[in-house]
């Protein structure tokens, strides 16, 4: 240490060069460091999602979940498996052991699921993926006194698309309205006139509403994938489904024997904000996105929305970046106070020049820390800011 100090005393230019380098690169590193509410940790959660239309929770549990759980026994790196079975769908959560490679565990889980050949024939393909870490950023509501849930949903969908198109925002979630569904109400008299049964119409709708792969066609230059995409998501798309052909060759459409309309599910999901019906919009940030800038962008959008729309209001509910901003302000205030105290007390007992360079050690040390933080992937979060304050 004595030789180290002696070197810098002998070569003061090296000290100035080091200080200026630390200040410049520290400032550049600070600009590149993302802000998150909590420190970034690698995801250890693998999700398995299955959809089987028309199945009861018992059928989902016995026909799908138990088979997957049985096949996952003995897979390396798995700490815990939990599952939830509901009507038409099931979800399995696999927690990976700490220190184990989650990507390797993901491949093993996929192989275990794909090796099962006794799944129900009508179920949709199973999704297996590593759950992405998400941190809450900001939530706001769209509310109005004399506005229907359909209109609220329309405004919310527009807001969702606009927010996702903004830089730094990719995860937007809506809540406050029930799930959508297509209601097909068959007219009994029309069915009798054409001699149709419920099973015939259901089979016709099922046969037309599909999305399957038809194999590949290999050419000399390229390989083409054949895929039939005929799924309907709105009533206007499904009402023209042919359900019967008369002896004269005339095609009978679904709308000729049924009333088809879009509607919300019977399960209520109403939200009230300030006594008004509302739809909430929640913005989350990934580990690669900056929470403070995303929250600032969202607040600007809320202000612009309120300026441009009458009869509906965007109301800020919660902003997680406020806590982070408050800690940053506390750090800055404490830093300025520390620098002033060092300057004053050292100037009283030593001289102003020595006091100045000792005081400069505080911001220079922080800038050097930012260089290392950026290198090791440390973010500006409530924990790291607490350490800086201390």
NORFEN-V935413 format. One line per field, one symbol per residue. phi: phi as a letter, one per 20 degrees, with the letter a starting at -180 (. if undefined). psi: psi as a letter, one per 30 degrees, with the letter a starting at -180 (. if undefined). burial: I if it has 9 or more other C-alpha atoms within 8 Angstrom, else O. Layout:
# NORFEN-V935413
phi = ???
psi = ???
burial = ???
This chain:
# NORFEN-V935413
phi = .fffffffffcffffffffffffffffffffeefdcfdgfcffddddcdcccgneegfffffecfffffffefnffneebccbcdcfmbbcddddeffnefffffffffgfffffeddfgfeffgfdcbefefcdfdacbcdcafdcffffgfffffffgffffeefnccdccdbpcffebddddfeffffffdmddffffffffffeecbcedncdedfdbcdeebedceddcffeefeffdadfgenfeeefffcbedbebeffffbfcdclmdfbcecddcdefedefffffffffffffffffecdnccedfebcfffffffffffffffffffffffgfffffddcffffffffffffffffffffffffemedecfffffffff
psi = eeeeeeefeeifeeeeeeeeeeeeeeeeeeffklklelkklkkgkkkjkkkjkfkleeeeeefeeeeeeeffkfkkgkekkllkkakfllkkkkkkkkfkjeeeeeeeeeeeeffkgglkegllkkkklkkkkkkkekklkjlleikleeeeeeeeeeeeeeeffkkfkfjkkklfklkklkkjjkjeeeeeefhlleeeeeeeeeefiljlkgaljkaeelkkkkkjjhkkfleffffgkkfkklffgkkkleffgljklklllfkkhkkkkhgkklkkkkklklfflkeeeeeeeeeeeeeeeeefkkfkkkkkekjffeeeeeeeeeeeeeeeeeeeeeeeeeeefbleeeeeeeeffeeeeeeeeeeeeeeggkljleeeeeeee.
burial = OOOOOOOIOOOOOOIOOOIOIIIOIIIOIIOOIIIIIOIOOOIIIIIIIIIIOOIIIOIIIIIIIIIIIOIIOOIOIIOOIOIOIIIIIIIIIIIIIOOOOIOOIIOIIIOIIOOIOOOOOOIOOOOIOIIOOOIIIIIIIIIIOOIOIOOIIOIIOOOIOOIIOOOOIIIIOIOIIIOOOIIOOOIOOIIOOOOIOOOIIOOIIOOIIIIOOOOOOOOOOOOOIIIIOOOOOIIOOIIIIIIOIOOOOOIIIIIOIIIIIIOIIOOOOIIOIOOIIIIIIIIIIIIOIIIIOIIOIIOOIIIOIIOOOOOIIIIIOOIIIOOIIOIIOIIOOIIOOOIIOIIIOIIOOOIIOIIIOIIIOIOIOIIIIIIOIIOOOIIIIIOIIIOOOO
